[in-house]
Amino acid sequence: MSEQRQPFDLAIIGGGISGACLLWDSTLRGMNVLLLEKNDFASGTTQATSKLIHGGLRYLKNFEFGLVRESLKERRLLARLAPHSIRPMPFLHPIYRNSKPGRLMFAIGLWLYDLLSFDRNRGVPRHLRLPRHRWLSRQDALQTEPTLHAEGLQGAYVYYDYQNVNPERLCCDFIFSAVERGATAHNYTEVKGINRDPLSGIHTLSAINSDGKLVKFRAKSVINAAGPWADMLERADSSPNRKRIVRSMGIHLITQNLAGDQTVVLHRKDGSHFFVVPWRNYSLIGTTDSLYEGHPDQFKIPESEIQGLLDDVAHGLNTRLRREDVLAVYGGLRPLVEESKAVKQHDSYSKSRKTEIETDATRPGYFSVLGGKYTTSRHLAEQTIDRVAQFLGGNFKQCSTATTALRTGDFESQTLLKQKLFLEKRYSRRRIELMIARYGLLAERMLSPDDIRPIATLDNGEEYFATEIGTILRTEMVRNPSDLLLRRTGLGTAGQSFEKLFESRRAQKTRLIAHIAARKPFARPPERIAV
């Protein structure tokens, strides 16, 4: 058993997007910070999103104007802080005679959405600027998206948000940006218990590390940011006023491309909505939103949820998918905040995505962050670290995450960065654009003059090279093949398991495995990807 002597100012439990933003914010303020994650970074709720950065248009119907405005502001800030990570995405929302809301109400909603996003392009790079919504006639809607049902179609609205092609990678960028500035982060380190010394006020965290050894860490304050697992650390608290976590199950399917270059917004028979999203030359379909009452460690994707999404597509589009058309399935649990224990079954769709920051009078210096969503995680971190700084005292800096770019996004112009690398490195523009899209300012690290042939080519045409794989293995805390394939590169997220990844390209598979094995003795076996 090992234990460090000098206590950290702050220990964060949970390495999803909330924990990552908390680590980044507290590090920039000058705190000595530790982050502990029981699995890999971004391996829980963060890797189970719809790959979107959105302002929360649907929250307007619940009159949650503050949440929508917050989401729109944070959407703009992410475009400035990590401009390589997101893409403008048009959303096509068809309107039928029996649509609820109808054309008039939806027009009012979109007018409000544009009004609340009045500063959406302020300081945003030109290629990421978003236009206002517009209306398409019935004929134009069918020409834009021929798979729409024609009967009863009045037309369609087009509005804009962003796509986050690799949310796992962006989450890791927050963590590694903090680590480069002095923070400490450990994946595969599970906290088993927290004790507080009433005299010194120091919290001792007992954890099992990736080698199976018991380790202890000491910290002046603790933030529980474990998402769907947050209440697992707090079973002993029976306070009737304490809010509890409701777990909402979200499932996504990956299929061949169904709907062109825009996201199509469709409605189920019960009125809830889902998306058909163009993603890496595939279609990403989702999400579901139903209550999950089991233990988060035992979460599995029910076959009924998969079939339900297939039925939803048939209801919304003039196409029919079979189970064998599904290339991959992924899912996760969203932690929602419930005010009381009276929860209606299958009612998680209508629940708020608001966040809560809880303190505990019996444990000074212990904070819990509950609820929230990917888009607003930076702001949640700002609010939380404000309270931590107040508790700790001392001369910490003010929050600067709204203006400090991540290590990958610290460049003024994507065009100028492309020109610089093209002139200095003499690679093809396509290769440079590919590396910048994946790694932003780190693209230069991923290029080598000896690395000409791709080490892997996916069915959708994406190419991966030995230099980028080697750099990631060497510098980004990869302990499991799945860390590399699912959360650092995206090599395995398009419907292929580690064993299946290059079965049609045996030479590439041999080179990749040899390349990985020569550089990284993995501590854990690969995860299975549901197909």
Residue, then its C-alpha position, 0 to 999 in steps of 0.5 A: m500500500s502506498e500513500q502520498r505525503q503532501p495532500f492535494d488541494l482537490a481530488i476529483i472522482g470520475g473521468g468523464i466530461s464533467g470530471a475532465c472540465l473540473l480538472w482543467d478549470s482547477t488546474l488553470r486556477g493554480m490548484n494541485v489537483l488529482l483525478l481518479e477514474k475507475n475505468d478509462f477516461a471518457s468510458g462511461t456516459t461520455q462515450a455514449t452521446s449522439k456526437l452533438i454539441h447542441g443548444g437544447l432546442r427541445y428544452l424550450k417547451n418546458f420553458e427552461f430558457g436559462l438552460v437553453r441560453e447556457s447551452l447556446k453560450e457554451r456551444r459557442l465557447l467550445a467552437r472557440l476553444a477546440p475549433h478542430s473538434i466540431r463541425p456545423m451540422p444542419f438539422l432537418h425537421p419535417i412538419y406534417r399536418n398532424s405534427k405536434p408542435g405544428r408549423l406555427m409553434f415550431a416557428i416560434g420556438l426556432w425564432l426564440y432559439d435564434l434570439l437566444s443565440f444572438d451571439r452565436n458567431r461572436g469570436v467563432p472561426r469563419h468555417l464554424r459560423l452558424p446561420r439562422h433557421r429557414w423554411l423549406s417547401r414540401q418539394d424542397a424538403l423531399q428533394t433534400e431528403p427523399t426518404l421522408h414520408a410524403e403523405g401529409l408533409q407540409g415542408a421542413y425547418v432547417y436549423y443549425d447546431y454542431q457535431n462533435v465527431n469524437p466526444e471521447r477524444l475531446c474529453c481526453d484533451f481536457i484531461f491531458s491539457a491539464v496534465e501538461r500543466g501539472a495536474t495528476a490523473h489516473n485511469y483504472t483506479e477505483v475509489k473504494g472509500i473516503n474518510r475525513d479526519p475531523l481534526s485536520g479536515i483532510h480526506t483520505l481516498s482508498a483506491i485500487n489501481s490498475d495493478g490491483k494494489l491498494v493506494k491512498f491519496r490525501a486531499k483537502s477537498v473532494i468532488n464526486a463527479a462519477g455520473p451514474w455511479a455518483d450515488m454508489l459512494e454515498r449509500a450511507d447518506s439517508s437525508p430525506n432532502r438529498k436529491r437522488i440520481v435517476r439513470s436514463m438509458g440511451i441507445h444508438l445504432i450505427t448503419q450505412n448512411l440513410a439520410g445524406d449530409q444533414t441530421v434528420v429529426l424524427h418523432r416517435k408515435d409517443g411524440s418523443h424525438f430522435f435523430v438520424v445523424p450523418w457520422r463518418n460516412y455512416s448513419l448514427i441513429g438515436t437516442t432512446d430515453s428510458l429509465y434504468e433501475g439496475h446497477p450501472d456496472q451491470f448495464k447491458i443493451p436490451e435487444s428490445e431497445i434495438q428493435g424499438l429504434l428500428d421500428d422508430v426509423a420505419h415510422g419516421l422514414n420511408t425505409r425499413l432497416r433489419r437487425e442485420d443492417v445494424l453495424a454496431v450498437y452502443g449505449g450508456l446511462r445519463p445521470l438525471v437529478e430527481e427532486s423526490k423518490a416519486v418517479k414515473q416509469h418511462d418518464s426520463y425523456s421529459k426530465s430536466r437536464k439541469t445540474e446540481i452542486e451538492t454539499d454535505a454539512t457532515r463532510p466539509g469540503y465534499f462536493s457532488v455534481l449531479g446531472g448536466k450534459y456534455t455541452t454545459s460541462r465547462h460552465l458546471a466546472e466553473q460554478t463548482i470550482d468557484r465553491v471549492a476555491q471559496f472553501l479552500g481559501g488561498n490565492f487561487k486565480q479566477c476561472s479562465t476556461a472561457t478564454t484558454a484554449l485546450r492544448t489541441g485548439d490553441f491556434e488562431s486559424q485552421t487555414l493558417l495552420k494547414q498552410k504552415l504544416f504544408l509548407e514546413k512538412r510537405y505532406s499532401r493537403r489531404r493528410i494534413e487536413l486529416m491530422i488537424a481534424r483529429y488532433g488540432l495543434l497536435a497534428e505536427r506530432m502525428l506526422s513523420p516523413d518516414d510514415i507514408r503508407p497508412i497502417a490501417t484503412l477503414d471501410n469508410g475510407e479513413e486512414y490511420f498512420a503508424t506515427e499517430i498510433g505510436t504517439i498516442l500509445r507513448t503519451e496518452m495513458v493507454r492501458n487497454p486496446s479499447d482505450l486506443l480503438l474507442r477513445r483515443t483514435g476512433l479506430g474501433t467505433a465504426g462497428q468493428s471489434f479489435e479482432k474484426l477490425f482488419e479481417s479483410r486486410r490481413a497485412q494491415k492487421t498484422r502490421l498494426i498488431a505488431h506495431i502496437a505490441a512493440r510499444k505497449p504491453f496492455a494491462r487489460p484484455p480488449e472490451r467487446i463492442a456490441v454488434 
